[in-house]
Amino acid sequence: MYSKVIPISLFAILGVFQGCRFSKETAAKGSLFVPNNSVFPAPHLIVYKTKKNYSQFVPVILNAEKNTLVSYPSPADMQLEGKPILPILLRQKYWMDVKGINKNVAYLSIKIEDFIKLDSVPSTAYLMGKILEKDPLLEMCDCGIKENDGLNVEMNLNRLILDKKLKSTCVVIK
């Protein structure tokens, strides 16, 4: 009896600890946000600055070599109630991600407002041919797990940016 209980109990305990952990680096930097206390992954708050304003263009994710599409949205992914979903502009030309970009982001030459009108996702070959910028990032930081209180998040991020504490508070990705 005990031989079955111990492995199951050990598995449950490990699952709890795994769900409660978050990046030691983020914790050491004093993340703005609390660790993910569930066993489900939660989105991270990504703040970034680009070479130009690409906020109106469709983001895609490339591989590390920047020659293959790894992830791209469908037209439905880029809209909410028929309106384009755009990143949030912060102070000093920083942006707060709302779609899940990472350091391998690239931007298509297709505007989001045009993309959401499509009936289906174009082919990967078509999308690769529409890449406007393969390396748009100047800076990118991971500020921990997102909170639900959007207004306070924006205010806190803007304060960090103005106080020049974004890079010392969040984990620098690029």
C-alpha positions in Angstrom: 0.0 0.0 0.0 2.7 2.5 1.0 4.7 1.7 -2.2 1.8 3.2 -4.3 1.1 6.2 -2.0 4.7 7.4 -1.8 5.3 7.9 -5.6 1.9 9.5 -6.0 2.5 11.8 -3.1 6.0 12.7 -4.3 4.6 13.5 -7.7 1.9 15.7 -6.3 4.5 17.6 -4.1 6.8 18.1 -7.1 3.9 19.4 -9.1 3.0 22.0 -6.5 6.6 23.2 -6.3 7.0 23.2 -10.1 3.8 25.3 -10.4 4.9 27.8 -7.8 8.4 28.4 -9.2 9.4 31.3 -11.5 12.6 32.5 -12.9 15.3 33.0 -10.2 16.7 35.8 -12.3 13.3 37.5 -12.4 12.9 37.0 -8.7 16.3 38.4 -8.0 15.5 41.5 -10.0 12.4 42.2 -8.0 9.7 41.4 -10.6 6.7 43.7 -10.6 4.5 40.7 -10.6 3.8 37.7 -8.4 5.0 34.2 -9.4 2.7 31.9 -11.2 0.9 30.0 -8.4 -0.9 27.7 -10.7 0.2 24.6 -12.6 -0.8 26.3 -15.9 1.6 28.5 -17.8 0.9 32.2 -17.6 1.9 34.9 -20.0 4.9 37.1 -19.2 4.8 40.8 -19.4 7.2 41.7 -22.3 8.3 45.3 -22.8 10.3 46.2 -25.8 11.6 49.0 -28.1 12.0 48.7 -31.8 14.1 50.4 -34.5 10.9 51.9 -36.0 7.2 51.9 -35.1 6.0 48.5 -36.2 2.9 48.5 -34.0 0.5 48.5 -37.0 2.2 45.5 -38.6 1.7 41.8 -38.1 4.3 40.1 -35.8 5.6 36.6 -36.5 8.2 34.5 -34.8 11.2 33.2 -36.7 13.8 30.6 -35.8 17.1 31.8 -34.2 18.7 31.9 -37.7 15.9 34.1 -38.9 15.2 32.0 -42.0 12.1 30.0 -41.1 8.7 30.9 -39.7 8.2 29.2 -36.3 4.9 30.9 -35.3 2.4 33.2 -36.9 -1.1 34.4 -36.1 -4.3 33.7 -37.9 -6.4 36.8 -38.8 -8.8 35.9 -35.9 -5.8 36.0 -33.5 -5.1 39.6 -34.3 -8.6 41.0 -33.6 -11.1 41.4 -30.8 -14.7 42.2 -31.8 -13.5 43.1 -35.3 -10.9 45.6 -34.1 -7.1 45.1 -34.4 -5.2 44.1 -31.3 -2.2 46.4 -31.1 0.7 46.6 -28.6 0.4 49.2 -25.9 2.5 52.3 -26.3 4.5 53.2 -23.1 6.8 56.1 -22.4 10.0 56.8 -24.4 8.8 54.6 -27.3 8.7 51.4 -25.4 5.8 49.0 -26.1 4.0 46.4 -24.0 3.3 43.2 -25.8 -0.2 41.8 -25.9 0.2 38.9 -28.4 3.2 36.9 -27.2 6.3 38.0 -29.1 9.8 37.0 -28.2 13.4 37.9 -29.2 12.9 36.2 -32.6 10.0 38.5 -33.6 9.9 39.8 -37.1 7.3 42.0 -38.7 5.4 41.5 -42.0 4.7 44.3 -44.4 1.0 43.6 -43.9 -0.8 45.9 -41.6 -2.9 44.3 -38.9 -6.1 46.1 -40.1 -5.7 44.5 -43.5 -4.6 41.1 -42.1 -7.8 40.7 -40.0 -9.9 41.0 -43.1 -8.4 37.9 -44.6 -10.6 34.7 -44.6 -7.7 32.4 -44.0 -4.1 32.4 -43.1 -1.8 32.8 -46.1 0.9 30.2 -46.8 4.2 30.2 -44.9 6.0 30.9 -48.2 3.8 34.0 -48.8 4.3 35.2 -45.2 8.1 34.7 -45.5 8.0 36.8 -48.7 6.2 39.6 -46.8 8.8 40.0 -44.0 9.4 43.7 -43.6 12.0 43.5 -40.8 13.8 40.4 -39.5 15.6 42.1 -36.6 13.4 44.9 -35.3 14.3 44.9 -31.6 16.5 47.4 -29.9 15.6 46.2 -26.4 13.4 43.6 -24.8 12.7 42.9 -21.1 10.7 40.2 -19.3 9.0 41.8 -16.3 7.5 38.6 -14.9 4.0 37.2 -14.9 1.2 39.5 -16.2 -1.3 40.8 -13.7 -5.0 41.4 -14.7 -4.9 45.1 -13.6 -3.9 46.7 -16.9 -4.0 50.3 -15.9 -1.7 49.8 -12.9 0.7 47.7 -15.0 1.0 50.5 -17.5 1.5 53.1 -14.8 4.2 50.9 -13.1 6.0 50.2 -16.3 6.0 53.9 -17.3 7.4 54.8 -13.9 10.2 52.2 -14.3 10.9 53.6 -17.7 11.0 57.3 -16.6 13.1 56.4 -13.5 15.5 54.4 -15.7 14.9 51.2 -13.7 13.3 49.0 -16.3 16.5 47.0 -17.0 17.4 46.7 -13.3 13.9 45.6 -12.3 13.1 43.2 -15.2 15.1 40.5 -16.9 16.9 41.9 -20.0 16.3 39.6 -23.0 18.0 41.9 -25.6 
